[in-house]
Amino acid sequence: MSSFSDNSHCRFWVKANVSGTIQSSFNVTSVTDDGPGLLTVTIATDFTNATWCCGVAVENLDATIDAAVDGQIAMIANATQAAGTVQVVCKNETGTAAADPTMWHVWGFGNQ
Amino acid sequence: MRFAYSRPDGGVRIVIAAPKEDLAPLLVKYGQDLAPLPFTDADYRAHVFERNGVTEADVVMLPDDWTPPDGPRDSWIISGGQVVADPAKAAALRVPKIKEEAQRRIVVLTGASDIVGCLIKQHNAQMRATELTLIQAQGGTWTAEQAAEAAALQSLALQIKAIRAASNVLEPNPPQDYTDDKYWP
């Protein structure tokens, strides 16, 4: 087992709202609003390859969990992960339509 | 820094750059004496364009207080150096929404809680209508209760047909306020 090293640290993170406004970030050049429920994150310093570990979460639409729309699903868009970019997707509760969340949270671990 | 550029399919990407002060510590340049050189505004713009695979000539710069156009996100296009909602695209995007609205109204009309329940109720209504029709077809007569039941079933069918007809009227030229009751029976 390898020891803890700099590689164990989060290499980038970003919190952005539905229109793509960056609330806070680290090692992120930009975010791109690609359409409803779609956001591309462009990392400032590339990973060494596209196999880095990505995480994505979305914030609930309101203060309650009492409607189908509260069941949004956040995921990494299929085959979009590259050394310097990733596209993330937010879908409605049935996974059949893209839907904007209140807030995106995206982060990544890996070698740079 | 915010800019837009066209996707190959004619849609629009809106790029929002991280603030320069967030990127400068990461991307600071070093001179021969290893002392950091300033990360200038030009460096910042060059970095953002290069990382996004675009040139300044490809994009429309947007002000920091830019407000999105009034129209569905998928209807946005770049026209005349601005991001605008294309009325034709917006109308086309509303067609499935109108069908959904019609469906929602039919679900409410049948007293079901969802589309599956609605379909079951319509199926049961059809079966009951067939039974009632057969009574008369085989020479029988309806009781007052059966006649009232038949009238209710026919009324339900007519109301569903009216909702579908209203949807058909709206779909060729979908209004923005298509959920307004004024468009529906």
Interface residues (C-beta under 8 A of the other chain):
Chain A: V14 A16 S19 G20 T21 I22 S25 F26 N27 V28 T29 S30 V31 T32 D33 D34 G35 P36 T40 T42 I43 A44 T45 G84 D100
Chain B: R7 G11 R13 I14 V15 I16 A17 A18 P19 D22 L23 L26 L27 H47 V48 R51 N52 P68 P72 R73 D74
